[in-house]
């Protein structure tokens, strides 16, 4: 029993660190805050803090993994669209994506580009799978409702979404284009999905 309590306490401490780091990293970048600053903020000794996260990159990875897990859970929780609710489901998916990308500010993107590109690449793989799951369900329902064009293969639309996301939604390209993550996603979805819609679909959107 004491061992279980100790494990729970350790998990709570770890989550407290990740939450504090996330509030700083995603908004202001991770170069601007030190591990010692975070240890002081959460009221933890440096020894205990570093026992959980021996390096800043390990903490950055934990923050990014938590972020993608939350995005996956939120996207997967949106019900599959019935033919009559395609516009509502589309708006729910877009709102969910905007919510999660809106938290990520340019300073974080710049720091990831410089110091954590390998970590971002791992997250990118999960992001692609999440987009494929969510938009395959959406497009299937949209086609049944007559709102998605039948002359363009659904798999092609998904691949276009994934390709655009891969090419644009990465730290280097966002930095080059001077785009926020939220603006980049909004443009990709708007251009590709509107092009895949029938006239009826665009009117009801």
C-alpha positions in Angstrom: 0.0 0.0 0.0 2.7 2.6 0.8 4.4 1.7 -2.5 1.2 2.5 -4.4 0.9 5.8 -2.6 4.5 6.6 -3.4 3.9 5.9 -7.1 0.8 8.1 -7.1 2.7 10.9 -5.5 5.5 10.6 -8.0 3.0 10.7 -10.9 1.3 13.8 -9.4 4.7 15.5 -9.1 5.6 14.7 -12.7 2.2 16.0 -13.9 2.7 19.2 -11.9 6.0 19.8 -13.6 4.6 19.2 -17.1 1.7 21.5 -16.5 4.0 24.3 -15.3 6.4 23.8 -18.2 3.5 23.7 -20.7 2.2 27.0 -19.7 5.6 28.6 -20.3 6.9 26.5 -23.3 4.0 26.7 -25.7 3.4 30.4 -25.1 6.9 31.8 -24.8 9.2 29.0 -26.0 11.4 26.8 -23.9 14.7 28.7 -24.2 13.3 31.6 -22.2 12.8 29.6 -19.0 15.3 27.5 -17.1 14.8 24.2 -15.3 15.7 25.9 -12.0 13.0 28.5 -12.6 10.5 25.8 -13.1 11.6 23.9 -10.0 11.2 27.0 -7.9 7.8 27.7 -9.4 6.4 24.2 -8.5 8.0 24.4 -5.1 10.3 21.4 -5.6 14.0 20.9 -4.9 16.3 20.7 -7.8 17.2 17.2 -6.9 13.6 16.0 -7.0 12.9 18.0 -10.1 15.8 16.6 -12.1 15.0 13.1 -10.9 11.8 13.4 -13.0 13.3 15.2 -15.9 17.1 15.0 -16.3 17.1 17.5 -19.2 15.1 20.2 -20.7 14.6 18.3 -23.9 13.1 15.4 -21.9 10.6 17.9 -20.4 9.9 19.4 -23.8 9.1 15.9 -25.1 6.8 15.2 -22.2 4.9 18.5 -22.9 4.5 17.7 -26.6 3.4 14.1 -25.8 0.7 15.4 -23.4 -0.4 17.9 -26.0 -0.8 15.4 -28.8 -2.6 13.0 -26.4 -5.1 15.6 -25.5 -5.6 16.5 -29.2 -6.2 12.8 -30.1 -8.7 12.4 -27.3 -10.6 15.5 -28.3 -10.7 14.7 -32.0 -11.6 11.1 -31.4 -14.4 12.1 -29.1 -16.3 14.0 -31.8 -19.0 11.6 -32.9 -19.0 10.3 -36.5 -21.2 12.6 -38.6 -24.6 11.4 -39.6 -25.5 12.5 -43.1 -27.7 15.3 -41.6 -25.1 16.6 -39.3 -22.1 16.9 -41.6 -21.7 20.7 -41.2 -21.9 20.5 -37.4 -19.3 17.8 -37.3 -17.0 19.7 -39.6 -17.3 22.8 -37.5 -16.6 20.7 -34.3 -13.4 19.3 -35.9 -12.2 22.7 -37.1 -12.9 24.2 -33.6 -11.0 21.4 -32.0 -8.0 21.9 -34.3 -8.0 25.6 -33.8 -8.2 25.2 -30.0 -5.2 23.0 -29.9 -3.1 24.8 -32.5 -4.0 28.2 -31.0 -2.1 27.3 -27.8 1.2 27.0 -29.7 2.8 30.3 -30.3 5.7 31.3 -32.7 8.3 31.4 -30.0 7.8 27.7 -29.3 7.9 26.9 -33.0 11.2 28.7 -33.3 12.7 26.8 -30.4 11.5 23.4 -31.6 13.1 24.2 -35.0 16.5 24.9 -33.4 16.6 22.3 -30.6 13.9 19.6 -30.8 13.3 18.7 -34.4 13.6 15.0 -33.7 11.0 15.2 -31.0 8.6 17.1 -33.3 9.0 14.4 -36.0 7.7 11.7 -33.6 4.7 13.9 -32.7 4.1 14.5 -36.4 3.6 10.8 -37.1 0.8 10.7 -34.5 -0.7 13.9 -35.8 -0.9 12.4 -39.3 -2.7 9.3 -38.0 -5.1 11.5 -36.0 -6.0 13.6 -39.1 -6.5 10.5 -41.2 -8.9 8.9 -38.7 -11.0 12.0 -38.1 -11.3 13.3 -41.7 -11.9 9.8 -43.1 -15.0 9.6 -40.9 -16.0 13.1 -41.9 -15.6 12.7 -45.6 -17.5 9.4 -45.6 -20.5 11.1 -44.0 -20.1 14.2 -46.2 -20.2 12.1 -49.4 -23.3 10.3 -48.3 -24.9 13.7 -47.6 -24.0 15.0 -51.1 -21.7 17.6 -49.7 -18.4 16.1 -50.8 -17.6 15.6 -54.4 -17.8 12.1 -55.8 -15.4 12.6 -58.7 -12.4 12.9 -56.4 -11.3 9.8 -54.5 -11.6 10.2 -50.8 -8.2 8.7 -50.3 -6.7 11.4 -52.5 -8.4 14.2 -50.5 -6.9 12.7 -47.3 -3.5 12.4 -48.8 -3.6 16.0 -49.9 -4.5 17.1 -46.4 -1.7 15.0 -45.0 0.8 16.3 -47.5 -0.1 19.9 -46.9 0.0 19.4 -43.2 3.5 17.8 -43.4 4.9 20.4 -45.7 3.5 23.5 -43.9 2.8 22.5 -40.3 6.4 22.1 -39.3 8.6 24.5 -37.4 10.9 25.5 -40.3 8.1 26.2 -42.8 5.9 28.1 -40.3 8.8 30.2 -39.4 9.7 30.9 -43.1 6.1 31.8 -43.9 5.7 33.8 -40.7 2.5 31.9 -39.8 1.1 30.8 -36.5 0.2 27.1 -36.2 -3.5 28.1 -36.0 -3.3 30.2 -39.2 -1.5 27.5 -41.0 -4.1 24.8 -40.2 -7.0 27.2 -41.0 -5.6 27.9 -44.5 -4.9 24.2 -45.3 -8.4 23.0 -44.2 -10.2 25.9 -45.9 -8.5 25.5 -49.3 -8.5 21.7 -49.5 -11.9 21.0 -48.0 -13.7 23.7 -49.9 -12.2 22.4 -53.1 -13.5 18.9 -52.2 -17.0 20.1 -51.5 -20.0 20.2 -53.8 -21.9 23.5 -54.3 -24.4 22.3 -51.7 -21.6 21.6 -49.3 -20.1 25.1 -49.7 -23.5 26.7 -49.2 -24.2 24.9 -46.0 -20.8 25.4 -44.6 
